[in-house]
Amino acid sequence: MAKTVLQSAWNYLPQAQEVRTILSGAQVNCTRSVELINNLANAPRYKDMDKPLWDRRGRTGIEGELWNIKDSYADAVNQFNVSAFVSIRNTCAAGSQPTVKQRQDAVSWMDMVGVVGKLEGVINKLAPAVGP
């Protein structure tokens, strides 16, 4: 499981970074934005990730740490289903450029939630333990 989550984090980190870069620019490449947001919104979910947090609370040791890492990964990719990104995806799909406010809201959301940092954290925690 750890190797699978690590591979997903490696796959989706550059995409999350690219979304942030695209949305921070003056013009949005809508085709690429829609592709990236859809990829991230549909990133794989892993066994039991949808269980309520209280079902997992109190787990200790390696199992507890793995849950924390899987939760961090899930939280990062789930952000691309929130309204800030759905709004940009829908605007682009309709053939228009997202407004400055739409883009700023999405970038602010990414920064507030720490999407890129969470994926980097997953990689940093799992890579030494799992290996290449």
Beta strands, then each sheet from edge to edge (+ up, - down):
end
